[in-house]
Amino acid sequence: MEYAPAAEPGQRIRSIELADGGAVDPERAYTVAVMDETVPDEAVSSCEETGRSIEDVLEEAVRGAGTISPAQDGRLKIVEP
């Protein structure tokens, strides 16, 4: 995803693609996970409230994996507006 934080709301996401580099299909529904409060309610067409915080989810994932090795894989690029 290319993201321009200084751009006007509604213009901040410049481009987005799937993890494999493919295009997002506008006819398909996708499941995504986001951190609390990062997406405005009006941008969500449907969601399931789990009642779990992002901290709880991350802790569970790290404990389950034992160790993690985060990579800077270029999925998020900050761009100028």
N, C-alpha and C positions, 0 to 999 in steps of 0.2 A: 504494500500500500504506500502511495506517496501522499503525505499529509502536510498541509501548509497551516500551521497553527495561527499565524497572523492574518490569514484570509478571513473574509466575512463568513459568518455562519451559513452553512449550506454550500459553501465553496471550498471548504477545507480539505476534503478528500479529493485529491486530484486524479488518482487512478487506483484500482484495486484488482488483484488477480488471485487465483487459487494457489494453494501451496505448491502445486506442480507446475505453476506458470501459466496455466490455462485461463481462459476467459470465464468470467462469471456469467452464468446463463440466467437471463432475466425471467425465464419461464419456470425455473426450478426454485424450490424452497431449500434454504441452507440452515443448518444449526450452527450457531456461533456462541462463544462464551466471551463475556466482557466484564471488566471490573465494575464495581458498584459506581453508579452515577456517571459513567462515561458516555452513555447514549441517552439522549432525551426521550422521555416516554412517548412523544408523538412520532418518533422514528421507528418504533417497534410495532409490528403488526400483530404479533402474538408472542407470549413468553410464558415460561413456567417459573414461578417463584419457589426457590429451593429452601430459602431461609438460612442458607450457609454464606458466610463471608468469604471474600477472596482469600483472606489469610488462612481460613480453615481448609479451603480447597488446595491451596499451595502447600500447606503443611502436610496434608494427606498425601499429595503427589510425591513430595520429597521423601517422606518416610517410606512410602511404598517402593520408591526407586532405590533407596539406600544412599546413593550419591547422585548428583546431577552435574552436568557440564554444559551450562548455557552457551550457545553459540551466537555470534553476531552474524546472522545469515542474510542480512540485507532485506528482510521482509518488510521493515518499516523504514521509510526514507523521509526525513524532514526536508521540505522544499520551501523556497521563498515564494510569496504570493505573486 
